[in-house]
Amino acid sequence: MTKKIIHEELSGMIIGVAMEVLNELKPGLDEKLYERAMVIELRRRGHIVEVQRSFPVFYHAELIGHLAPDLIVDETIVVDPKVVSAFNEAHIAQMVGYLTISGLELALLLNFKSARLDCKRVVRQHKTQSAPPDLHA
């Protein structure tokens, strides 16, 4: 049984755009430059790209602040361009936070640090209500 990759076509296209941007601009620039180039290329290809869309964050029904993912493509995928040595747990935790607050299911971390694009998919985990296992069966 093959595992279904969530938003496979769109995420593949976004990664392809990121590789094109990296090949054109080369590695090691400021991440905002890659972000802007991604926006240009994604929009050129007909995609809806939201930049720094603000999501309110509440604690016990009181507004405590806002989260703003770098990019949201086609109201479906959070995209976060980075220029870092390697992705770490803080990067992944940030994406989990974005997914939780936005209600979206997939985030892509894209690292433009070196000549080879590094990417990481982060999928929102749905808490499922399941019955406890029957230990007497």
Steps between C-alpha positions, in 0.01 A plus 500: 500500500649832392479799727323798338709817490285796597478777234761314294451686171496852647788435740706349218436807286601732788824305552567523125453878514737517798764304306458736205538804729810350663656420161439857385604689816762253630535406869568709808295817450259642757189282532268795425653518150412135436153561645439793263627303201272208596201736516580638153541157345198341669274789400644493147381138484149599608510410870351703782777595744432672830801667662515533880127431545421569865318241710371597846611285794271465800549373852175428686309711245735800545714624214867463593660579166532398138696249294598585143636220281733624225291365211174314450453356151151443359354517852643150545871485589714708737840568341794623707825582317809478722874552470632283785770239555233235558139481608458452874218422740417870541434532125273197506321618815437838336340324201284288731384823666418656164305191395309485828401868493425516125315168483708400197646151471840542335803724538817498291831615644736594216870554569691714249834483687687279253497416130263209562155598628411332829133463578296356784130423499316558827151350523246603762413208721129456561408381845259215455256377755539125498379238736764350727623162384312196627758325715275198551460409134 
